[in-house]
Amino acid sequence: MTTTQQNFAPSEQAQRFLSRDEHHLLIDGERVPAASGRTLSTTNPSTGEVLARLAAGDQADVDRAVLAARRAFHGQWGCWTPYERQALLTRIGQVLDERFEELIEIEALDMGAPVSRLRNTKPALLKMVSFFAAQAAGIAGETLMNGIPGEVTTMTLKAPVGVVGGIIPWNGPLNGQFWIIGAVLASGCTAVLKPSEEASLSVLRVAEILHEAGVPAGVINVVTGLGKEAGHALAAHPDVDRIAFTGSTQTGRIIIEASTSNIKKLQLELGGKSADIVCADADLDKAVPGAAMGVFANSGQICFAGTRVLVQRPVVEEFTERLLAFMDTLRVGHSLDDAATLGPVVSQPQLDKVLSYIDVGRDDGAELLCGGRRLEGELGNGYFVQPSVFTGVTNEMRIAREEIFGPVLSILPFDDVDEAIAIANDSEYGLGGAVWSQNLSTALRVVHGVHTGTMWVNCYGYIDPLVGFGGTKMSGYGSKGSAAHMDTYLYTKSVYIEL
Protein backbone atom coordinates (compact mmCIF):
# COMPACT_ATOMS: atom_id res chain seq x y z
CA MET A 1 0.00 0.00 0.00
CA THR A 2 1.12 3.57 -0.62
CA THR A 3 0.31 6.94 0.87
CA THR A 4 -0.41 9.94 -1.35
CA GLN A 5 2.49 12.30 -2.04
CA GLN A 6 1.82 15.69 -0.46
CA ASN A 7 3.81 18.82 0.29
CA PHE A 8 5.38 17.70 3.54
CA ALA A 9 7.46 20.42 5.22
CA PRO A 10 9.92 20.20 8.10
CA SER A 11 9.72 22.29 11.24
CA GLU A 12 11.02 25.86 11.24
CA GLN A 13 14.09 24.82 13.22
CA ALA A 14 15.04 22.07 10.76
CA GLN A 15 14.23 24.31 7.80
CA ARG A 16 16.63 27.03 9.00
CA PHE A 17 19.46 24.51 8.89
CA LEU A 18 18.42 22.98 5.56
CA SER A 19 18.00 26.34 3.82
CA ARG A 20 21.66 27.34 4.07
CA ASP A 21 23.22 28.16 0.70
CA GLU A 22 26.02 25.69 1.42
CA HIS A 23 26.75 23.30 4.26
CA HIS A 24 30.40 23.83 5.12
CA LEU A 25 32.92 21.49 6.69
CA LEU A 26 33.37 21.69 10.47
CA ILE A 27 37.05 21.92 11.36
CA ASP A 28 38.50 23.09 14.67
CA GLY A 29 35.08 24.30 15.79
CA GLU A 30 34.55 26.50 12.71
CA ARG A 31 32.33 26.11 9.65
CA VAL A 32 34.63 26.45 6.62
CA PRO A 33 34.27 25.82 2.87
CA ALA A 34 36.33 23.20 1.11
CA ALA A 35 39.83 24.41 0.27
CA SER A 36 39.07 23.84 -3.42
CA GLY A 37 35.77 25.74 -3.23
CA ARG A 38 33.99 22.76 -4.82
CA THR A 39 30.53 21.59 -3.73
CA LEU A 40 28.28 18.61 -4.35
CA SER A 41 24.53 18.15 -4.02
CA THR A 42 22.50 15.87 -1.79
CA THR A 43 19.04 14.76 -2.87
CA ASN A 44 15.76 14.25 -1.04
CA PRO A 45 14.97 10.61 -1.93
CA SER A 46 11.25 11.16 -1.34
CA THR A 47 11.07 13.68 -4.19
CA GLY A 48 14.22 13.24 -6.29
CA GLU A 49 14.92 16.96 -5.85
CA VAL A 50 18.15 18.58 -4.65
CA LEU A 51 17.91 19.13 -0.90
CA ALA A 52 21.18 20.96 -0.15
CA ARG A 53 24.71 21.76 -1.29
CA LEU A 54 27.66 20.26 0.58
CA ALA A 55 31.30 21.28 0.64
CA ALA A 56 33.27 18.72 -1.40
CA GLY A 57 36.24 18.08 0.84
CA ASP A 58 39.39 16.33 -0.35
CA GLN A 59 42.96 15.59 0.78
CA ALA A 60 43.69 19.21 1.72
CA ASP A 61 40.63 19.40 3.95
CA VAL A 62 41.34 16.04 5.59
CA ASP A 63 44.85 17.31 6.33
CA ARG A 64 43.39 20.41 8.00
CA ALA A 65 40.91 18.37 10.04
CA VAL A 66 43.48 15.79 11.17
CA LEU A 67 45.85 18.58 12.22
CA ALA A 68 43.06 20.18 14.26
CA ALA A 69 42.22 16.83 15.86
CA ARG A 70 45.90 16.20 16.70
CA ARG A 71 46.27 19.64 18.29
CA ALA A 72 43.16 19.09 20.37
CA PHE A 73 44.35 15.64 21.44
CA HIS A 74 47.63 17.05 22.77
CA GLY A 75 45.98 20.22 24.08
CA GLN A 76 43.63 20.99 26.94
CA TRP A 77 41.28 18.12 26.01
CA GLY A 78 43.99 15.70 27.10
CA CYS A 79 43.77 17.10 30.62
CA TRP A 80 40.03 16.44 31.04
CA THR A 81 39.31 13.96 33.82
CA PRO A 82 37.10 10.90 33.30
CA TYR A 83 34.40 12.58 35.38
CA GLU A 84 34.50 15.69 33.20
CA ARG A 85 34.17 13.59 30.04
CA GLN A 86 31.33 11.65 31.68
CA ALA A 87 29.53 14.89 32.57
CA LEU A 88 29.97 16.13 29.00
CA LEU A 89 28.39 12.96 27.58
CA THR A 90 25.52 13.24 30.05
CA ARG A 91 24.92 16.83 28.93
CA ILE A 92 25.02 15.75 25.28
CA GLY A 93 22.35 13.16 25.99
CA GLN A 94 20.11 15.87 27.44
CA VAL A 95 20.63 18.13 24.42
CA LEU A 96 19.93 15.30 21.97
CA ASP A 97 16.73 14.55 23.85
CA GLU A 98 15.63 18.17 23.44
CA ARG A 99 16.67 18.48 19.76
CA PHE A 100 15.72 15.00 18.59
CA GLU A 101 12.67 15.99 16.52
CA GLU A 102 14.73 18.50 14.52
CA LEU A 103 17.44 15.90 13.93
CA ILE A 104 15.09 13.17 12.71
CA GLU A 105 13.44 15.56 10.26
CA ILE A 106 16.85 16.39 8.79
CA GLU A 107 17.71 12.68 8.65
CA ALA A 108 14.36 11.73 7.09
CA LEU A 109 14.69 14.27 4.29
CA ASP A 110 18.34 13.43 3.64
CA MET A 111 18.26 9.61 3.54
CA GLY A 112 14.58 8.73 3.33
CA ALA A 113 13.78 6.84 6.54
CA PRO A 114 10.25 7.66 7.73
CA VAL A 115 9.97 9.88 10.80
CA SER A 116 7.69 7.22 12.31
CA ARG A 117 10.64 4.80 12.32
CA LEU A 118 13.26 7.35 13.34
CA ARG A 119 11.15 8.52 16.26
CA ASN A 120 11.30 5.00 17.66
CA THR A 121 15.12 5.09 17.67
CA LYS A 122 15.30 7.83 20.31
CA PRO A 123 15.57 5.45 23.30
CA ALA A 124 18.39 3.55 21.58
CA LEU A 125 20.34 6.75 20.91
CA LEU A 126 20.00 8.03 24.47
CA LYS A 127 20.88 4.60 25.85
CA MET A 128 24.03 4.57 23.72
CA VAL A 129 25.14 7.98 25.00
CA SER A 130 24.48 6.82 28.58
CA PHE A 131 26.52 3.68 27.96
CA PHE A 132 29.55 5.67 26.83
CA ALA A 133 29.13 8.12 29.71
CA ALA A 134 29.42 5.15 32.07
CA GLN A 135 32.45 3.83 30.19
CA ALA A 136 34.29 7.14 30.64
CA ALA A 137 34.62 6.52 34.36
CA GLY A 138 35.43 2.84 34.05
CA ILE A 139 38.70 2.86 32.10
CA ALA A 140 41.29 0.98 34.15
CA GLY A 141 44.55 -0.93 33.94
CA GLU A 142 45.80 -3.65 36.28
CA THR A 143 48.48 -4.20 38.91
CA LEU A 144 50.19 -7.49 37.98
CA MET A 145 52.41 -10.04 39.65
CA ASN A 146 55.80 -10.66 37.99
CA GLY A 147 58.79 -12.97 38.13
CA ILE A 148 61.51 -10.31 38.13
CA PRO A 149 64.17 -10.63 40.87
CA GLY A 150 64.18 -7.81 43.42
CA GLU A 151 61.49 -5.29 44.26
CA VAL A 152 59.81 -4.49 40.97
CA THR A 153 56.17 -3.43 40.74
CA THR A 154 54.41 -4.02 37.43
CA MET A 155 51.15 -2.63 36.10
CA THR A 156 49.30 -1.72 32.94
CA LEU A 157 47.70 1.58 31.99
CA LYS A 158 45.01 2.28 29.38
CA ALA A 159 45.52 5.36 27.22
CA PRO A 160 43.56 6.83 24.26
CA VAL A 161 44.94 5.81 20.84
CA GLY A 162 44.82 9.37 19.46
CA VAL A 163 43.05 10.59 16.31
CA VAL A 164 40.17 8.42 15.08
CA GLY A 165 38.82 8.49 11.54
CA GLY A 166 35.12 7.65 11.34
CA ILE A 167 33.62 6.77 7.96
CA ILE A 168 29.84 6.77 8.41
CA PRO A 169 27.31 5.06 6.10
CA TRP A 170 24.17 6.64 4.73
CA ASN A 171 21.63 4.11 6.05
CA GLY A 172 21.40 5.54 9.59
CA PRO A 173 23.96 8.27 10.28
CA LEU A 174 22.08 10.02 13.10
CA ASN A 175 22.40 7.10 15.51
CA GLY A 176 25.30 5.35 13.79
CA GLN A 177 27.78 8.20 14.31
CA PHE A 178 27.50 7.82 18.09
CA TRP A 179 29.23 4.42 18.05
CA ILE A 180 32.26 6.57 17.16
CA ILE A 181 31.51 9.88 18.90
CA GLY A 182 30.54 8.19 22.17
CA ALA A 183 33.74 6.14 22.35
CA VAL A 184 35.89 9.11 21.30
CA LEU A 185 34.53 11.36 24.02
CA ALA A 186 34.60 8.61 26.67
CA SER A 187 38.19 7.61 25.93
CA GLY A 188 39.76 11.03 25.41
CA CYS A 189 40.47 10.53 21.70
CA THR A 190 39.63 13.05 18.99
CA ALA A 191 37.93 12.41 15.65
CA VAL A 192 37.56 13.34 12.02
CA LEU A 193 34.22 12.12 10.67
CA LYS A 194 33.56 11.55 7.01
CA PRO A 195 29.82 10.97 6.41
CA SER A 196 28.49 9.45 3.20
CA GLU A 197 27.91 11.94 0.40
CA GLU A 198 24.38 10.47 0.20
CA ALA A 199 23.49 11.54 3.78
CA SER A 200 25.77 14.05 5.52
CA LEU A 201 23.35 16.56 6.97
CA SER A 202 22.48 14.95 10.31
CA VAL A 203 26.20 14.41 11.01
CA LEU A 204 26.94 18.07 10.33
CA ARG A 205 24.04 19.21 12.48
CA VAL A 206 25.02 16.92 15.36
CA ALA A 207 28.60 18.22 15.26
CA GLU A 208 27.31 21.77 15.62
CA ILE A 209 25.10 20.75 18.53
CA LEU A 210 28.03 18.97 20.21
CA HIS A 211 30.03 22.18 20.19
CA GLU A 212 27.06 24.06 21.61
CA ALA A 213 26.95 21.43 24.37
CA GLY A 214 30.59 22.06 25.29
CA VAL A 215 32.75 19.76 23.15
CA PRO A 216 36.05 21.66 22.70
CA ALA A 217 37.11 22.85 19.26
CA GLY A 218 39.03 20.25 17.27
CA VAL A 219 37.76 17.24 19.21
CA ILE A 220 35.04 16.38 16.66
CA ASN A 221 35.63 17.49 13.05
CA VAL A 222 33.50 16.72 9.97
CA VAL A 223 34.73 16.59 6.37
CA THR A 224 32.05 15.98 3.76
CA GLY A 225 32.89 14.86 0.25
CA LEU A 226 33.21 11.86 -2.02
CA GLY A 227 34.41 8.57 -0.62
CA LYS A 228 37.12 8.18 -3.24
CA GLU A 229 38.54 11.58 -2.29
CA ALA A 230 37.85 12.54 1.34
CA GLY A 231 37.18 8.98 2.54
CA HIS A 232 40.30 7.51 0.99
CA ALA A 233 42.43 10.42 2.23
CA LEU A 234 41.22 9.79 5.78
CA ALA A 235 41.79 6.03 5.64
CA ALA A 236 45.33 6.49 4.30
CA HIS A 237 46.31 9.47 6.45
CA PRO A 238 49.58 8.79 8.32
CA ASP A 239 48.51 10.80 11.38
CA VAL A 240 45.20 8.95 11.93
CA ASP A 241 45.58 6.18 14.51
CA ARG A 242 42.32 4.27 14.12
CA ILE A 243 39.56 3.88 11.52
CA ALA A 244 35.95 2.91 12.25
CA PHE A 245 34.07 2.00 9.08
CA THR A 246 30.60 0.69 8.29
CA GLY A 247 29.78 -0.08 4.67
CA SER A 248 30.29 -2.54 1.87
CA THR A 249 32.82 -5.36 1.90
CA GLN A 250 34.31 -4.02 -1.32
CA THR A 251 35.02 -0.63 0.24
CA GLY A 252 36.24 -2.36 3.40
CA ARG A 253 38.99 -4.05 1.38
CA ILE A 254 40.11 -0.65 0.06
CA ILE A 255 40.22 0.76 3.59
CA ILE A 256 42.28 -2.19 4.83
CA GLU A 257 44.81 -1.54 2.06
CA ALA A 258 44.88 2.21 2.77
CA SER A 259 45.35 1.63 6.51
CA THR A 260 48.74 0.00 5.94
CA SER A 261 50.27 3.49 5.62
CA ASN A 262 50.79 3.52 9.38
CA ILE A 263 49.27 0.17 10.49
CA LYS A 264 46.07 1.71 11.82
CA LYS A 265 43.70 -0.08 14.17
CA LEU A 266 40.51 -0.97 12.31
CA GLN A 267 36.91 -1.74 13.19
CA LEU A 268 34.92 -2.85 10.16
CA GLU A 269 31.20 -3.61 9.92
CA LEU A 270 30.74 -4.79 6.35
CA GLY A 271 28.13 -6.57 4.24
CA GLY A 272 25.66 -9.23 5.25
CA LYS A 273 23.27 -11.84 3.88
CA SER A 274 21.75 -12.99 7.14
CA ALA A 275 19.60 -16.11 7.48
CA ASP A 276 16.35 -15.87 9.46
CA ILE A 277 15.31 -19.45 10.30
CA VAL A 278 11.62 -20.19 10.96
CA CYS A 279 11.07 -23.67 12.43
CA ALA A 280 7.83 -25.62 12.15
CA ASP A 281 7.05 -25.05 15.84
CA ALA A 282 7.55 -21.28 15.66
CA ASP A 283 4.88 -18.92 16.93
CA LEU A 284 3.90 -17.49 13.56
CA ASP A 285 2.04 -14.60 15.17
CA LYS A 286 5.50 -13.32 16.15
CA ALA A 287 7.66 -14.90 13.46
CA VAL A 288 5.82 -13.48 10.45
CA PRO A 289 5.99 -9.76 11.35
CA GLY A 290 9.42 -10.28 12.95
CA ALA A 291 10.90 -11.87 9.84
CA ALA A 292 9.18 -9.37 7.54
CA MET A 293 10.50 -6.30 9.35
CA GLY A 294 13.86 -8.01 9.68
CA VAL A 295 14.03 -7.33 5.95
CA PHE A 296 11.73 -4.39 5.22
CA ALA A 297 12.71 -2.06 8.08
CA ASN A 298 14.54 0.99 6.70
CA SER A 299 13.47 -0.22 3.24
CA GLY A 300 15.90 -3.13 3.53
CA GLN A 301 18.89 -0.81 4.00
CA ILE A 302 20.33 -2.51 7.10
CA CYS A 303 23.59 -4.48 7.05
CA PHE A 304 22.23 -7.34 9.14
CA ALA A 305 18.83 -7.55 7.40
CA GLY A 306 17.54 -11.13 7.43
CA THR A 307 16.97 -11.30 3.70
CA ARG A 308 17.25 -15.11 3.48
CA VAL A 309 14.15 -16.37 5.30
CA LEU A 310 14.53 -20.13 5.77
CA VAL A 311 11.16 -21.78 6.49
CA GLN A 312 10.63 -25.41 7.48
CA ARG A 313 8.52 -27.16 4.85
CA PRO A 314 5.47 -28.06 6.99
CA VAL A 315 4.74 -24.34 7.55
CA VAL A 316 6.00 -22.78 4.30
CA GLU A 317 2.53 -22.34 2.84
CA GLU A 318 0.99 -20.89 6.01
CA PHE A 319 4.00 -18.65 6.63
CA THR A 320 3.84 -17.30 3.07
CA GLU A 321 0.11 -16.58 3.24
CA ARG A 322 0.53 -14.75 6.54
CA LEU A 323 3.52 -12.82 5.22
CA LEU A 324 1.61 -11.54 2.20
CA ALA A 325 -1.28 -10.52 4.45
CA PHE A 326 1.11 -8.67 6.75
CA MET A 327 2.62 -6.81 3.82
CA ASP A 328 -0.81 -5.35 3.05
CA THR A 329 -0.50 -3.43 6.34
CA LEU A 330 2.73 -1.69 5.29
CA ARG A 331 2.49 1.85 3.99
CA VAL A 332 5.11 3.29 1.63
CA GLY A 333 5.32 7.05 1.58
CA HIS A 334 7.19 10.34 1.99
CA SER A 335 9.69 10.30 4.83
CA LEU A 336 7.87 13.12 6.67
CA ASP A 337 4.52 11.33 6.42
CA ASP A 338 3.62 9.99 9.86
CA ALA A 339 1.41 7.35 8.21
CA ALA A 340 4.33 5.82 6.29
CA THR A 341 6.07 2.73 7.66
CA LEU A 342 8.50 2.47 4.73
CA GLY A 343 10.17 5.27 2.85
CA PRO A 344 12.20 5.41 -0.37
CA VAL A 345 15.63 3.92 -0.91
CA VAL A 346 18.39 6.48 -0.65
CA SER A 347 19.18 7.30 -4.29
CA GLN A 348 18.53 6.61 -7.95
CA PRO A 349 21.57 4.31 -8.23
CA GLN A 350 20.34 2.33 -5.22
CA LEU A 351 16.87 2.09 -6.74
CA ASP A 352 18.38 0.85 -10.00
CA LYS A 353 20.42 -1.74 -8.11
CA VAL A 354 17.40 -3.10 -6.24
CA LEU A 355 15.30 -3.32 -9.41
CA SER A 356 18.14 -5.04 -11.27
CA TYR A 357 18.31 -7.73 -8.58
CA ILE A 358 14.58 -8.31 -8.91
CA ASP A 359 15.19 -8.96 -12.63
CA VAL A 360 18.06 -11.29 -11.72
CA GLY A 361 15.80 -13.23 -9.36
CA ARG A 362 13.22 -13.77 -12.10
CA ASP A 363 15.89 -14.75 -14.63
CA ASP A 364 17.35 -17.31 -12.20
CA GLY A 365 13.96 -19.00 -11.85
CA ALA A 366 12.63 -17.61 -8.57
CA GLU A 367 8.93 -16.72 -8.39
CA LEU A 368 8.06 -13.13 -7.54
CA LEU A 369 4.98 -13.29 -5.31
CA CYS A 370 4.52 -9.55 -4.80
CA GLY A 371 6.18 -6.21 -5.39
CA GLY A 372 9.02 -5.89 -7.84
CA ARG A 373 8.47 -2.48 -9.35
CA ARG A 374 9.12 1.18 -8.76
CA LEU A 375 6.27 3.12 -7.18
CA GLU A 376 5.53 6.31 -9.08
CA GLY A 377 2.18 7.97 -9.78
CA GLU A 378 0.92 9.33 -6.48
CA LEU A 379 4.43 9.20 -5.01
CA GLY A 380 5.95 11.40 -7.72
CA ASN A 381 9.64 11.11 -8.61
CA GLY A 382 10.91 9.69 -5.32
CA TYR A 383 13.02 6.53 -5.17
CA PHE A 384 10.23 4.25 -3.97
CA VAL A 385 10.21 0.52 -4.62
CA GLN A 386 7.57 -1.99 -3.63
CA PRO A 387 8.59 -4.39 -0.85
CA SER A 388 9.10 -7.66 -2.70
CA VAL A 389 8.91 -11.37 -1.89
CA PHE A 390 10.46 -14.24 -3.85
CA THR A 391 9.69 -17.91 -3.37
CA GLY A 392 11.19 -20.94 -5.08
CA VAL A 393 14.62 -19.59 -4.12
CA THR A 394 17.69 -21.80 -3.76
CA ASN A 395 20.84 -20.79 -1.95
CA GLU A 396 22.81 -20.87 -5.22
CA MET A 397 20.81 -17.99 -6.72
CA ARG A 398 22.38 -14.52 -6.74
CA ILE A 399 19.47 -13.03 -4.78
CA ALA A 400 20.33 -15.48 -1.98
CA ARG A 401 24.08 -14.87 -2.08
CA GLU A 402 24.63 -11.19 -2.83
CA GLU A 403 23.70 -8.22 -0.65
CA ILE A 404 20.87 -6.29 -2.33
CA PHE A 405 20.39 -3.64 0.37
CA GLY A 406 16.75 -3.13 -0.47
CA PRO A 407 13.30 -4.44 0.52
CA VAL A 408 13.65 -7.86 -1.14
CA LEU A 409 12.86 -11.03 0.86
CA SER A 410 13.67 -14.55 -0.34
CA ILE A 411 11.92 -17.63 1.08
CA LEU A 412 14.06 -20.78 1.13
CA PRO A 413 12.45 -24.03 2.38
CA PHE A 414 14.31 -26.58 4.52
CA ASP A 415 13.53 -30.03 5.92
CA ASP A 416 15.43 -30.27 9.21
CA VAL A 417 17.54 -28.10 11.49
CA ASP A 418 20.85 -29.49 10.24
CA GLU A 419 19.93 -28.48 6.70
CA ALA A 420 18.93 -24.99 7.87
CA ILE A 421 22.26 -24.53 9.64
CA ALA A 422 24.11 -25.70 6.52
CA ILE A 423 22.21 -23.26 4.30
CA ALA A 424 22.77 -20.40 6.75
CA ASN A 425 26.52 -21.11 6.83
CA ASP A 426 26.78 -21.41 3.05
CA SER A 427 27.55 -17.72 2.68
CA GLU A 428 30.67 -15.57 2.60
CA TYR A 429 29.03 -13.28 5.15
CA GLY A 430 28.52 -13.66 8.90
CA LEU A 431 26.88 -10.57 10.39
CA GLY A 432 23.43 -11.48 11.75
CA GLY A 433 20.88 -14.26 11.91
CA ALA A 434 17.87 -15.52 13.83
CA VAL A 435 15.86 -18.60 14.73
CA TRP A 436 12.17 -18.83 15.59
CA SER A 437 11.25 -21.88 17.66
CA GLN A 438 9.34 -22.61 20.86
CA ASN A 439 11.80 -25.40 21.65
CA LEU A 440 14.79 -24.03 23.56
CA SER A 441 17.00 -27.00 22.62
CA THR A 442 16.30 -26.44 18.93
CA ALA A 443 16.92 -22.70 19.23
CA LEU A 444 20.25 -23.15 21.03
CA ARG A 445 21.32 -25.81 18.54
CA VAL A 446 20.87 -23.25 15.77
CA VAL A 447 22.54 -20.48 17.80
CA HIS A 448 25.63 -22.62 18.32
CA GLY A 449 25.62 -23.97 14.76
CA VAL A 450 25.36 -20.79 12.69
CA HIS A 451 28.69 -19.03 12.07
CA THR A 452 27.74 -15.38 12.48
CA GLY A 453 28.45 -12.41 14.72
CA THR A 454 24.97 -11.94 16.19
CA MET A 455 22.01 -14.29 16.64
CA TRP A 456 18.48 -13.47 17.73
CA VAL A 457 16.00 -16.00 19.12
CA ASN A 458 12.27 -15.32 18.60
CA CYS A 459 13.06 -11.69 17.76
CA TYR A 460 15.10 -9.76 15.22
CA GLY A 461 17.33 -6.71 15.27
CA TYR A 462 17.67 -5.84 18.95
CA ILE A 463 20.96 -4.05 19.66
CA ASP A 464 22.14 -2.98 23.11
CA PRO A 465 25.52 -1.31 23.69
CA LEU A 466 25.99 -3.28 26.92
CA VAL A 467 26.03 -6.47 24.84
CA GLY A 468 27.33 -5.19 21.51
CA PHE A 469 27.45 -6.81 18.09
CA GLY A 470 29.93 -7.47 15.32
CA GLY A 471 30.66 -9.62 12.31
CA THR A 472 32.78 -12.52 11.20
CA LYS A 473 33.96 -13.88 7.83
CA MET A 474 33.49 -11.23 5.09
CA SER A 475 31.25 -9.16 7.36
CA GLY A 476 34.24 -7.60 9.09
CA TYR A 477 35.72 -7.59 12.56
CA GLY A 478 35.72 -5.57 15.75
CA SER A 479 32.88 -4.95 18.19
CA LYS A 480 30.31 -2.20 18.43
CA GLY A 481 29.31 -1.94 22.07
CA SER A 482 30.51 -3.89 25.13
CA ALA A 483 33.83 -3.43 26.87
CA ALA A 484 35.54 -4.74 23.72
CA HIS A 485 34.37 -1.65 21.84
CA MET A 486 36.11 0.75 24.22
CA ASP A 487 39.30 -1.30 24.17
CA THR A 488 39.80 -0.50 20.49
CA TYR A 489 39.91 3.24 21.31
CA LEU A 490 42.64 2.59 23.88
CA TYR A 491 46.07 1.02 23.90
CA THR A 492 47.73 -0.82 26.77
CA LYS A 493 50.95 0.53 28.28
CA SER A 494 52.99 -1.84 30.46
CA VAL A 495 54.87 -0.20 33.35
CA TYR A 496 57.83 -1.60 35.34
CA ILE A 497 58.87 0.21 38.55
CA GLU A 498 61.99 -0.80 40.45
CA LEU A 499 61.66 0.29 44.06
C-alpha positions, -999 to 999 in steps of 0.1 A, spaced: 0 0 0 11 36 -6 3 69 9 -4 99 -14 25 123 -20 18 157 -5 38 188 3 54 177 35 75 204 52 99 202 81 97 223 112 110 259 112 141 248 132 150 221 108 142 243 78 166 270 90 195 245 89 184 230 56 180 263 38 217 273 41 232 282 7 260 257 14 268 233 43 304 238 51 329 215 67 334 217 105 370 219 114 385 231 147 351 243 158 345 265 127 323 261 96 346 264 66 343 258 29 363 232 11 398 244 3 391 238 -34 358 257 -32 340 228 -48 305 216 -37 283 186 -44 245 181 -40 225 159 -18 190 148 -29 158 142 -10 150 106 -19 112 112 -13 111 137 -42 142 132 -63 149 170 -58 181 186 -46 179 191 -9 212 210 -1 247 218 -13 277 203 6 313 213 6 333 187 -14 362 181 8 394 163 -3 430 156 8 437 192 17 406 194 39 413 160 56 449 173 63 434 204 80 409 184 100 435 158 112 459 186 122 431 202 143 422 168 159 459 162 167 463 196 183 432 191 204 444 156 214 476 170 228 460 202 241 436 210 269 413 181 260 440 157 271 438 171 306 400 164 310 393 140 338 371 109 333 344 126 354 345 157 332 342 136 300 313 116 317 295 149 326 300 161 290 284 130 276 255 132 300 249 168 289 250 158 253 223 132 260 201 159 274 206 181 244 199 153 220 167 145 239 156 182 234 167 185 198 157 150 186 127 160 165 147 185 145 174 159 139 151 132 127 134 156 103 169 164 88 177 127 87 144 117 71 147 143 43 183 134 36 183 96 35 146 87 33 138 68 65 102 77 77 100 99 108 77 72 123 106 48 123 133 73 133 111 85 163 113 50 177 151 51 177 153 78 203 156 54 233 184 35 216 203 68 209 200 80 245 209 46 259 240 46 237 251 80 250 245 68 286 265 37 280 296 57 268 291 81 297 294 52 321 325 38 302 343 71 306 346 65 344 354 28 340 387 29 321 413 10 342 445 -9 339 458 -37 363 485 -42 389 502 -75 380 524 -100 396 558 -107 380 588 -130 381 615 -103 381 642 -106 409 642 -78 434 615 -53 443 598 -45 410 562 -34 407 544 -40 374 512 -26 361 493 -17 329 477 16 320 450 23 294 455 54 272 436 68 243 449 58 208 448 94 195 431 106 163 402 84 151 388 85 115 351 77 113 336 68 80 298 68 84 273 51 61 242 66 47 216 41 60 214 55 96 240 83 103 221 100 131 224 71 155 253 54 138 278 82 143 275 78 181 292 44 180 323 66 172 315 99 189 305 82 222 337 61 224 359 91 213 345 114 240 346 86 267 382 76 259 398 110 254 405 105 217 396 131 190 379 124 156 376 133 120 342 121 107 336 116 70 298 110 64 285 95 32 279 119 4 244 105 2 235 115 38 258 140 55 234 166 70 225 150 103 262 144 110 269 181 103 240 192 125 250 169 154 286 182 153 273 218 156 251 207 185 280 190 202 300 222 202 271 241 216 270 214 244 306 221 253 328 198 232 360 217 227 371 229 193 390 203 173 378 172 192 350 164 167 356 175 131 335 167 100 347 166 64 320 160 38 329 149 2 332 119 -20 344 86 -6 371 82 -32 385 116 -23 379 125 13 372 90 25 403 75 10 424 104 22 412 98 58 418 60 56 453 65 43 463 95 65 496 88 83 485 108 114 452 89 119 456 62 145 423 43 141 396 39 115 359 29 123 341 20 91 306 7 83 298 -1 47 303 -25 19 328 -54 19 343 -40 -13 350 -6 2 362 -24 34 390 -41 14 401 -7 1 402 8 36 423 -22 48 448 -15 21 449 22 28 454 16 65 487 0 59 503 35 56 508 35 94 493 2 105 461 17 118 437 -1 142 405 -10 123 369 -17 132 349 -29 102 312 -36 99 307 -48 64 281 -66 42 257 -92 52 233 -118 39 217 -130 71 196 -161 75 164 -159 95 153 -195 103 116 -202 110 111 -237 124 78 -256 121 71 -251 158 75 -213 157 49 -189 169 39 -175 136 20 -146 152 55 -133 161 77 -149 135 58 -135 104 60 -98 113 94 -103 129 109 -119 98 92 -94 75 105 -63 94 139 -80 97 140 -73 59 117 -44 52 127 -21 81 145 10 67 135 -2 32 159 -31 35 189 -8 40 203 -25 71 236 -45 70 222 -73 91 188 -75 74 175 -111 74 170 -113 37 172 -151 35 142 -164 53 145 -201 58 112 -218 65 106 -254 75 85 -272 49 55 -281 70 47 -243 75 60 -228 43 25 -223 28 10 -209 60 40 -186 66 38 -173 31 1 -166 32 5 -147 65 35 -128 52 16 -115 22 -13 -105 45 11 -87 68 26 -68 38 -8 -53 31 -5 -34 63 27 -17 53 25 18 40 51 33 16 53 71 16 72 103 20 97 103 48 79 131 67 45 113 64 36 100 99 14 73 82 43 58 63 61 27 77 85 25 47 102 53 28 122 54 -4 156 39 -9 184 65 -7 192 73 -43 185 66 -79 216 43 -82 203 23 -52 169 21 -67 184 9 -100 204 -17 -81 174 -31 -62 153 -33 -94 181 -50 -113 183 -77 -86 146 -83 -89 152 -90 -126 181 -113 -117 158 -132 -94 132 -138 -121 159 -147 -146 173 -173 -122 140 -190 -119 126 -176 -86 89 -167 -84 81 -131 -75 50 -133 -53 45 -96 -48 62 -62 -54 90 -59 -78 85 -25 -94 91 12 -88 63 31 -72 55 63 -91 22 80 -98 9 93 -65 44 92 -50 59 114 -77 96 111 -86 109 97 -53 130 65 -52 102 42 -40 102 5 -46 76 -20 -36 86 -44 -9 91 -77 -27 89 -114 -19 105 -142 -39 97 -179 -34 112 -209 -51 146 -196 -41 177 -218 -38 208 -208 -20 228 -209 -52 208 -180 -67 224 -145 -67 195 -130 -48 203 -155 -20 241 -149 -21 246 -112 -28 237 -82 -7 209 -63 -23 204 -36 4 167 -31 -5 133 -44 5 136 -79 -11 129 -110 9 137 -146 -3 119 -176 11 141 -208 11 125 -240 24 143 -266 45 135 -300 59 154 -303 92 175 -281 115 209 -295 102 199 -285 67 189 -250 79 223 -245 96 241 -257 65 222 -233 43 228 -204 67 265 -211 68 268 -214 30 276 -177 27 307 -156 26 290 -133 52 285 -137 89 269 -106 104 234 -115 118 209 -143 119 179 -155 138 159 -186 147 122 -188 156 113 -219 177 93 -226 209 118 -254 217 148 -240 236 170 -270 226 163 -264 189 169 -227 192 202 -231 210 213 -258 185 209 -232 158 225 -205 178 256 -226 183 256 -240 148 254 -208 127 287 -190 121 277 -154 125 285 -124 147 250 -119 162 220 -143 166 185 -135 177 160 -160 191 123 -153 186 131 -117 178 151 -98 152 173 -67 153 177 -58 190 210 -40 197 221 -30 231 255 -13 237 260 -33 269 260 -65 248 273 -52 215 274 -68 181 299 -75 153 307 -96 123 328 -125 112 340 -139 78 335 -112 51 313 -92 74 342 -76 91 357 -76 126 357 -56 158 329 -50 182 303 -22 184 293 -19 221 305 -39 251 338 -34 269 355 -47 237 344 -16 218 361 8 242 393 -13 242 398 -5 205 399 32 213 426 26 239 461 10 239 477 -8 268 510 5 283 530 -18 305 549 -2 334 578 -16 353 589 2 385 620 -8 405 617 3 441 
